[in-house]
Amino acid sequence: MKPEHKPRRCYVDGQGNVVDPRTTWDDLLKYYRKYRRLLGVGDFSRHCSSSTPTQALKLIIAEKIHRENRKKAAELEKQDLEKREKKRRKRRRKETANLAADYLDKVHKQHS
């Protein structure tokens, strides 16, 4: 009988908070079927070192690194977009000020 494991996903609750229901077991169980090994029950450090296959631990570590890198990339992209938006707003304000100044010069010349 094969165990079925459906990983839980993040969701937004009624108050708008992001809830992450995943645990360390979710990462371990994800690779259970691939390596066909039983996971030990107990504290995390004991079962990781004895019962969990090394390949699964390497995959879990690689996945964590990948998640962290994606998070860093998203943060850098956010900063870049904010910087571009700030430059765009500054340029737009300057263009608007120049147009207003040109219009006032034109009106001033007509009345002179």
N, C-alpha and C positions, 0 to 999 in steps of 0.2 A: 504494500500500500504506500503510494507516494504522498508525502505531505504537501499540501498546497500552501504556499505563502504568497500573500498579496501585500506588497509594501504599502504602508500608509503614506498619504501625501499631505503636503501643507495645505492649509485652508484658511480663509478669513472668517472669523466668528461674527456674531451680530454686532459687536461694538467696533468692528473694523480692525481688530488685532490679528496679526498673522500668527497662526498656531502651527508648530512643527511637532507632530505626534511621533516622529521617528525616534527610535532608540538605537543603541549600539547593536542590539540583537537584530534589528532589521537589516543592517549592513551584513552581518554574519549569515543570516538566513537566506539572503539573496543568492549567495554562492553555495548553499547547501546542496542543491540538486546537481550543480555542475561537478562537484568533487565527491559526492556520495559518501560523505563522512558524517558521523554523528557528532553533534556539538555537545560538549559537556555542560552540565548545569551547575552554576555556582558563581563565584565572583569573576569579574571580567578578566583579570590578569591571569588567573589559573587556567580558565578554559581556553584563552587565546594561545597560551604557550603550549598546552598539551594536546587538546582535542582538535582544534581548528587547523586545517592544513595551511602550510606556509604560503602556498599560491594564493589562497583566498585572502590572507592578511596582506600580501603584496598588492593585490587588486584593490582592497579596501583603502590602503594607504595611497595608492595612485589615484583613486577616485576622490579622496579628500584633497589631495594636492590639486587635482583638476578643478574641484569646486572652488578652492581658495583662489586659484588663478583666474577663474571666470569671474569671481567676486571682485578681484583687483581690476580686471579689465573693465568690468561694468562701472566701477568707481572712476577709473581714468576717463572712460567715455563720458560719464556724467560731468566730470570737471571740464572736459574739452567742450562739451555742448554748452555748459554754462558760460564758459569764456567766449565762445562764438556769439552766443546770444547777447552778452554784455557788449561786445564790439559792435554787433549789428544795431543795438539800441543807441549806442553812442554815435555811430555814423548817421543813423536816422535823425537823431536830435540835431546834429550838426547840419544836415541837409535842410531840415525844417527851418532852423534858424537862418541859414543862408537864403532860403526862399523868402522868408519874411523880410529880411533885410533888403533883398532885391526889390520886393514889392513896395516897401516903404520908400526906397530911393526913387522908384518909378513914379509913385504918387507925389512925392515931394517935388520932382522935376516938372510934373504936369501943372502943379499949382504955382510954380515960380515963373 
